[in-house]
Amino acid sequence: MSTVDPSTCKVALLAGGRSGEREISLLSAEGAKAALQEAGFEVVQLDPAVRDDLKALIDGDFDVAFLCTHGRYGEDGALQGFLELIDMPYTCPGVLASAMAMDKDKAKLVYRNAGIPTPVSVTLVEGDDYDLDEIMAVTGERVIVKAANEGSTIGIFRATGRDELKNAIEKAFSFDAEILVERFIEGREYTVAVIGNNDARPLPVIEIIPASGFYDYEAKYAPGGSKHVCPAEISDEDAQEMQRLALCAHKALGCVGVSRTDFIKDERGGCFALETNTIPGMTKTSLLPETARVSGMPFSELCTYLIECAFEAKKL
């Protein structure tokens, strides 16, 4: 991979946007901006939700866009398509990979086709009829109900039995017109980041231990909301299997640059992929910078590498 000279590279740091993850996006940008400046890049932060900032992105003399846009319109392929139209290299996966990973139903289809285990689920579309008993016949009584196109555990609910399931479905539909009812798997939660393009490689496995017992929005972003163990205290065999599955998901979805796949490991040792993030967080409590640091890659070096991947992906 060709190297980048930070002193001659002007970066448009994109953050904010219109999704429910706007505030987390801005926090990610704080971390990424400091790391990029430490590496020697000229950085200008722009907000895709602001028309003048989009105009500045088009008219400015930027060399590359560094994405810290989480959620809808930033992580789902929409912004990536805009950047393709203006012919600007950008970090993280492209249009199709971003769209498929963001849509949990489509990502599960990709997982299954690639032989990646994932919890059984039923997809519901708002306005269509559904039968609670038929759903539970597939998923069991204990389920997780998820908005199909939200991230950061937005629009996700636990339910047990018909009454709770009905209530969770109604709540999830307030976040998205398509939702998943997924079998609840009791187990421990892990995540594996993958970096690179054709030479993609997995980073060390992280175990996530939520303080509340459930890895929700608060557990993800509040200080002390969860404990991260990196590298995870698991056998080499288990770690290598999770890394293999994360790399498989990265490639099956067509990701470049970076991805991070979340897993749950049940009491019998089964490992199931839950979802793949194409723009992992860059906050002080985020997982990608942590696992990169454990692998020997400081934050500033990680950000530089992602920019190198962006330029290389433009040529692929």
C-alpha positions in Angstrom: 0.0 0.0 0.0 1.3 3.4 -0.9 2.1 5.8 1.9 0.4 9.1 2.5 2.3 12.3 3.3 0.1 14.0 6.0 1.8 17.4 5.4 0.4 17.5 1.9 -3.0 15.9 2.5 -6.1 18.0 3.3 -8.8 16.0 5.1 -12.5 16.7 5.2 -13.7 15.2 8.5 -17.4 14.5 8.1 -19.5 14.2 11.2 -23.0 15.1 12.5 -25.6 14.4 9.9 -29.3 13.8 10.4 -29.5 10.4 12.1 -30.4 9.5 15.7 -26.6 9.0 16.2 -25.7 12.6 15.5 -24.3 13.3 19.0 -22.2 10.2 19.0 -20.9 11.1 15.5 -19.8 14.5 16.8 -18.0 12.7 19.7 -16.3 10.4 17.2 -15.1 13.4 15.3 -13.4 14.8 18.3 -11.3 11.7 18.8 -10.5 11.3 15.1 -9.7 15.0 14.6 -7.2 15.0 17.4 -5.6 11.8 16.1 -5.4 13.1 12.5 -3.9 16.4 13.6 -1.4 14.5 15.7 -0.4 12.6 12.6 0.2 15.9 10.8 -2.9 16.2 8.6 -4.7 19.5 7.8 -8.3 18.8 9.0 -11.5 20.7 8.3 -14.7 19.4 10.0 -17.9 19.5 8.0 -21.5 18.5 8.7 -23.4 16.7 5.9 -26.6 18.0 7.5 -25.6 21.6 6.6 -26.0 22.7 3.0 -23.1 25.1 3.1 -20.8 22.4 4.4 -21.8 20.2 1.5 -21.1 23.0 -0.9 -17.7 23.5 0.8 -17.0 19.8 0.4 -17.6 20.1 -3.3 -15.8 23.4 -3.9 -12.9 22.9 -1.5 -9.5 21.5 -2.3 -9.9 18.4 -0.1 -7.9 15.3 -0.9 -9.9 12.8 1.1 -13.0 12.5 3.3 -12.7 10.9 6.7 -16.1 9.5 7.8 -17.4 9.7 11.4 -21.0 9.7 10.3 -23.0 7.0 12.1 -26.5 5.8 11.3 -28.9 6.8 8.5 -27.6 9.0 5.6 -24.0 8.6 6.8 -23.4 4.9 7.3 -26.0 3.4 4.9 -24.4 4.2 1.5 -26.2 7.6 1.0 -23.2 9.8 1.8 -20.8 7.3 0.1 -22.8 7.7 -3.1 -22.5 11.5 -2.9 -18.8 11.2 -2.4 -18.6 8.8 -5.4 -20.4 11.4 -7.5 -17.9 14.2 -6.6 -15.0 11.7 -7.2 -13.6 12.1 -3.7 -11.8 9.2 -1.9 -13.3 8.4 1.5 -12.6 6.1 4.4 -14.6 3.0 5.3 -16.6 0.7 3.0 -18.4 1.8 -0.3 -22.0 2.3 -1.3 -23.2 -1.3 -1.6 -21.3 -2.8 1.4 -22.5 0.1 3.6 -26.1 -0.3 2.5 -26.1 -4.1 3.1 -24.4 -3.9 6.4 -26.7 -1.2 7.7 -29.8 -3.3 6.7 -29.7 -6.1 9.3 -32.1 -8.3 7.3 -29.8 -8.0 4.2 -26.7 -8.6 6.3 -28.1 -11.8 7.7 -28.8 -13.1 4.1 -25.1 -12.4 3.3 -24.0 -14.1 6.5 -26.0 -17.2 5.8 -24.8 -17.4 2.2 -21.2 -17.1 3.4 -21.7 -19.8 6.1 -21.5 -17.4 9.0 -23.8 -18.5 11.9 -26.3 -15.9 12.9 -29.4 -16.1 15.2 -32.7 -17.1 13.5 -35.0 -14.2 12.9 -38.3 -13.0 11.4 -38.5 -9.8 9.4 -41.6 -7.6 9.7 -42.6 -4.7 7.5 -44.9 -2.0 8.9 -48.4 -2.3 7.6 -48.2 -6.0 6.9 -50.1 -8.6 9.0 -48.2 -10.7 11.4 -49.0 -13.5 13.8 -47.2 -13.5 17.2 -47.5 -17.2 17.7 -46.0 -17.9 14.2 -43.1 -15.6 15.0 -42.4 -17.3 18.3 -42.6 -20.7 16.7 -39.5 -19.6 14.7 -37.7 -17.5 17.3 -38.8 -18.9 20.6 -40.4 -16.9 23.4 -37.3 -14.9 24.4 -36.4 -12.5 21.6 -34.6 -9.3 20.7 -36.6 -6.9 18.5 -34.5 -4.6 16.4 -35.1 -1.7 14.0 -33.6 -3.0 10.8 -31.7 0.2 9.8 -30.6 1.8 13.0 -27.2 1.5 14.8 -25.8 2.1 18.2 -28.5 -0.1 19.7 -31.2 2.5 18.8 -34.6 0.9 18.5 -33.7 -2.4 20.1 -35.8 -4.1 22.8 -35.8 -7.4 24.7 -39.1 -9.3 25.1 -40.4 -12.6 26.6 -43.8 -13.9 25.7 -46.7 -12.6 23.5 -47.5 -9.4 25.4 -44.0 -8.2 25.6 -43.3 -9.2 22.0 -46.3 -7.2 20.8 -45.3 -4.2 22.8 -41.6 -4.4 21.6 -42.8 -4.7 17.9 -44.9 -1.6 18.3 -42.0 0.3 19.8 -39.5 -0.8 17.2 -41.8 0.3 14.4 -41.6 3.8 15.8 -37.9 3.7 14.7 -38.1 2.0 11.3 -40.6 0.6 8.8 -38.8 -2.7 8.8 -37.8 -4.6 12.0 -36.3 -8.0 13.0 -37.5 -10.3 15.7 -34.4 -12.3 16.5 -34.0 -15.3 18.8 -32.4 -14.2 22.1 -29.1 -16.0 22.8 -27.8 -16.1 26.3 -24.1 -15.7 26.3 -21.1 -13.4 26.3 -20.6 -10.6 23.8 -17.5 -10.0 21.7 -16.5 -7.8 18.8 -13.8 -8.1 16.2 -12.5 -5.3 14.0 -11.0 -5.9 10.5 -8.9 -3.4 8.7 -7.5 -3.3 5.2 -8.7 -3.8 1.6 -7.5 -6.8 -0.3 -4.9 -7.4 2.5 -7.6 -7.2 5.2 -6.7 -8.6 8.6 -8.6 -9.0 11.9 -7.5 -7.2 15.1 -7.6 -8.7 18.6 -11.0 -9.9 19.9 -12.6 -7.7 22.5 -15.1 -9.0 25.1 -17.8 -6.5 26.1 -19.2 -6.8 29.6 -22.1 -4.4 30.1 -22.6 -3.0 33.6 -26.3 -3.4 33.3 -26.2 -6.9 31.7 -27.5 -5.6 28.4 -25.4 -3.8 25.8 -27.7 -0.9 25.1 -27.1 2.7 24.1 -26.1 3.7 27.7 -23.7 0.8 28.0 -22.1 1.7 24.7 -21.3 5.3 25.3 -21.7 6.3 29.0 -18.4 6.2 31.0 -18.5 3.0 33.0 -21.4 1.7 31.0 -19.4 -1.4 30.0 -16.1 -3.0 30.5 -13.9 -4.0 27.6 -11.4 -6.9 27.9 -8.9 -6.8 25.1 -7.6 -9.2 24.1 -10.5 -11.3 25.3 -9.7 -13.9 27.8 -10.7 -16.9 25.6 -8.9 -19.8 24.1 -6.7 -19.2 21.0 -9.0 -21.5 19.1 -12.1 -19.5 20.0 -10.3 -16.2 19.2 -9.1 -17.4 15.8 -12.6 -18.7 14.9 -14.2 -15.3 15.7 -11.4 -13.5 13.7 -12.0 -15.9 10.8 -15.8 -15.2 10.9 -15.2 -11.4 11.1 -12.9 -11.5 8.2 -15.4 -13.6 6.3 -18.2 -11.1 7.0 -15.9 -8.2 5.9 -15.2 -9.9 2.6 -18.7 -11.3 2.0 -20.2 -7.8 2.4 -17.6 -6.3 0.2 -16.1 -4.0 2.8 -12.9 -2.1 2.4 -10.9 -0.1 4.9 -12.6 -1.2 8.1 -15.5 -3.1 9.6 -16.3 -4.4 13.0 -18.6 -7.4 13.5 -20.3 -8.1 16.8 -20.7 -11.7 18.1 -22.4 -13.6 20.9 -21.0 -16.9 22.2 -23.5 -19.2 23.9 -23.0 -21.5 26.8 -22.4 -24.5 24.4 -19.6 -22.7 22.6 -21.6 -21.6 19.5 -20.6 -18.3 18.0 -23.2 -16.1 16.2 -22.7 -12.9 14.2 -25.1 -10.2 15.2 -24.2 -7.3 12.9 -21.4 -5.6 11.1 -20.5 -1.9 11.6 -18.9 -0.1 8.6 -18.1 3.1 10.4 -17.0 2.1 13.9 -17.0 4.7 16.6 -14.0 6.8 17.4 -15.0 8.1 20.8 -12.9 7.8 24.0 -14.8 4.6 24.9 -14.9 3.2 21.3 -13.8 -0.3 20.5 -11.8 0.2 17.2 -9.2 2.5 18.6 -8.8 0.2 21.6 -8.2 -3.0 19.7 -5.9 -1.2 17.3 -3.8 0.1 20.2 -3.6 -3.4 21.7 -2.3 -4.7 18.3 0.4 -2.1 18.4 -1.2 0.6 16.3 -1.7 4.0 18.0 -4.8 6.0 17.2 -3.0 8.5 14.9 -1.4 5.5 13.0 -4.8 3.9 12.7 -6.4 7.0 11.2 -3.5 7.4 8.7 -3.9 3.8 7.7 -7.6 4.2 7.0 -6.7 7.2 4.8 -4.2 5.0 2.9 -6.9 2.4 2.5 -9.2 5.1 1.1 -6.7 6.1 -1.6 -6.0 2.5 -2.5 -9.7 1.6 -2.7 -10.2 4.5 -5.1 -7.9 2.7 -7.5 -9.4 -0.8 -7.1 
